[in-house]
Amino acid sequence: MNTRSVVIGCGHYLPSRIVENSEFEATLDTNDEWIRSRSGIERRHFAADHENTSQMATAAAQAALDDAGLGADDVDAIILATSTPDLTFPSAATMVQAQLGMTRGFAFDVQAVCAGFVFALANANALILSGQVSRVLVIGSETFSRIMDWTDRSTCVLFGDGAGAVLLEAQTGEGTAQDRGILSTDLNSDGRHRELLYVDGGTSTGTVGYLRMQGNQVFRHAVGKLAATATTAMERAGVTAGDVDWIVPHQANIRIIQGTANKLNLPMSQVVVTVQDHGNTSAASIPLALSVGRDRGQIKQDDLLVMEAIGGGLAWGAVVLRW
Ligand SMILES: CC(C)(COP(=O)(O)OP(=O)(O)OC[C@H]1O[C@@H](n2cnc3c(N)ncnc32)[C@H](O)[C@@H]1OP(=O)(O)O)[C@@H](O)C(=O)NCCC(=O)NCCS
């Protein structure tokens, strides 16, 4: 018998403002056709001035709690993956804790940029397997619109805002790949590549800064690293591509998503794709895809999922989970 971290609820939040590709044509030398063909993105949501990362995270977390039929004080911990916290500190996770009305347990942020949700899931799983907690809210929430250089057409058209959350619960499994819950995780980073994707602000500048990216260089790393981490995680879980029902990839670029699926020998009909509607929402993209994929009727109980993500650092990883 093994302890497993099982998803018992999920939810998401998207700000109401939807920006179509064509809206950028008024201020930038770009067009819908370029953005769509190079990235697969057609539109994205942007937070309103009064909305921030913790509020969106709270809305997604509340939806996950409602989905599970539980209250905030039934949860032992909150792990929030974000690179765009409301303030440098306290953590956005503690703000969510307060906004949910949760008066016990603990909360902290994880920062691994676009791989953040995978890193947060792995940390939550480790806390559950070590017996320290029984229920953990794992959230990804981002307001990347606040770190965009609106004069840089090579980045500002690619990102969006939103939040997604899952509620994990310790349950007992048989110790086989048929168990529900997290079956394996694989985390990686290589800090030598920090110039490829970073924000040029922080305590060293006294400003929040703007996202800077060498997109074609990130692209070159992405497919190989994503396929490798997904393969490692599947080997650890004792499953093969033939066992997988859904790839739930980080939603940065449709060509990266297609290239990775191809390398893993899985058809696009088994990939949850939301990049056309959300753009790249960094750490929020996988939990958004989980929640939207579940709502669409794609992801069903007992389906075998492989999640994979890469982002600034570089940091990348994968999680194999039976829903
Ligand atoms: C960003 C990305 C879509 C660019 O596509 P690409 O095919 O690599 O294009 P390049 O960066 O080589 O740029 C090609 C040309 O398009 C231009 N261009 C860039 N953005 C443009 C835009 N929004 N509209 C029109 N032209 C644009 C460039 O200036 C360049 O022009 P040049 O050849 O005259 O210099 C692509 O590299 C990508 O998606 N990379 C991965 C990024 C990513 O997912 N990052 C997040 C990981 S978490």
The ligand as a MOL file (V3000), in Angstrom:
LIG
                    3D

  0  0  0     0  0            999 V3000
M  V30 BEGIN CTAB
M  V30 COUNTS 48 50 0 0 0
M  V30 BEGIN ATOM
M  V30 1 C 8.6960 33.8870 -30.1170 0
M  V30 2 C 8.4710 33.0080 -31.3250 0
M  V30 3 C 6.9810 32.8360 -31.6020 0
M  V30 4 C 9.1020 33.6930 -32.5290 0
M  V30 5 O 8.9990 32.8710 -33.6660 0
M  V30 6 P 10.2890 32.6170 -34.5720 0
M  V30 7 O 9.8130 31.8460 -35.7300 0
M  V30 8 O 11.3480 32.0080 -33.6950 0
M  V30 9 O 10.6810 34.0500 -35.0140 0
M  V30 10 P 12.0220 34.8640 -34.7520 0
M  V30 11 O 12.1710 35.1970 -33.3030 0
M  V30 12 O 13.1660 34.1090 -35.4040 0
M  V30 13 O 11.7170 36.1660 -35.5160 0
M  V30 14 C 11.4600 36.1510 -36.9270 0
M  V30 15 C 11.0920 37.5610 -37.3710 0
M  V30 16 O 9.7840 37.8810 -36.8860 0
M  V30 17 C 9.8120 39.1660 -36.2820 0
M  V30 18 N 8.7890 39.2610 -35.2570 0
M  V30 19 C 8.9010 38.9880 -33.9300 0
M  V30 20 N 7.7420 39.2090 -33.3250 0
M  V30 21 C 6.8670 39.5980 -34.2680 0
M  V30 22 C 5.5090 39.9510 -34.2460 0
M  V30 23 N 4.7800 39.9360 -33.1150 0
M  V30 24 N 4.9110 40.2990 -35.3980 0
M  V30 25 C 5.5940 40.3020 -36.5550 0
M  V30 26 N 6.8980 39.9780 -36.6260 0
M  V30 27 C 7.5210 39.6260 -35.5000 0
M  V30 28 C 11.1960 39.2790 -35.7290 0
M  V30 29 O 11.5420 40.6270 -35.5270 0
M  V30 30 C 12.0200 38.6330 -36.8220 0
M  V30 31 O 12.2010 39.5840 -37.8370 0
M  V30 32 P 13.6130 39.7280 -38.5900 0
M  V30 33 O 13.8450 38.3920 -39.2290 0
M  V30 34 O 13.3680 40.8320 -39.5270 0
M  V30 35 O 14.5870 40.0360 -37.4890 0
M  V30 36 C 9.1180 31.6470 -31.1390 0
M  V30 37 O 10.5110 31.7700 -31.1450 0
M  V30 38 C 8.7280 31.0110 -29.8620 0
M  V30 39 O 7.5680 30.7560 -29.6110 0
M  V30 40 N 9.7160 30.6870 -29.0290 0
M  V30 41 C 9.4710 30.0740 -27.7680 0
M  V30 42 C 9.0250 31.1440 -26.8500 0
M  V30 43 C 8.3540 30.5760 -25.6650 0
M  V30 44 O 7.4930 29.7390 -25.7900 0
M  V30 45 N 8.7630 31.0630 -24.5380 0
M  V30 46 C 8.1890 30.7520 -23.3250 0
M  V30 47 C 8.6950 29.4530 -22.8630 0
M  V30 48 S 8.0720 29.2870 -21.3060 0
M  V30 END ATOM
M  V30 BEGIN BOND
M  V30 1 1 1 2
M  V30 2 1 2 3
M  V30 3 1 2 4
M  V30 4 1 2 36
M  V30 5 1 4 5
M  V30 6 1 5 6
M  V30 7 2 6 7
M  V30 8 1 6 8
M  V30 9 1 6 9
M  V30 10 1 9 10
M  V30 11 2 10 11
M  V30 12 1 10 12
M  V30 13 1 10 13
M  V30 14 1 13 14
M  V30 15 1 14 15
M  V30 16 1 15 16
M  V30 17 1 15 30
M  V30 18 1 16 17
M  V30 19 1 17 18
M  V30 20 1 17 28
M  V30 21 1 18 19
M  V30 22 1 18 27
M  V30 23 2 19 20
M  V30 24 1 20 21
M  V30 25 1 21 22
M  V30 26 2 21 27
M  V30 27 1 22 23
M  V30 28 2 22 24
M  V30 29 1 24 25
M  V30 30 2 25 26
M  V30 31 1 26 27
M  V30 32 1 28 29
M  V30 33 1 28 30
M  V30 34 1 30 31
M  V30 35 1 31 32
M  V30 36 2 32 33
M  V30 37 1 32 34
M  V30 38 1 32 35
M  V30 39 1 36 37
M  V30 40 1 36 38
M  V30 41 2 38 39
M  V30 42 1 38 40
M  V30 43 1 40 41
M  V30 44 1 41 42
M  V30 45 1 42 43
M  V30 46 2 43 44
M  V30 47 1 43 45
M  V30 48 1 45 46
M  V30 49 1 46 47
M  V30 50 1 47 48
M  V30 END BOND
M  V30 END CTAB
M  END
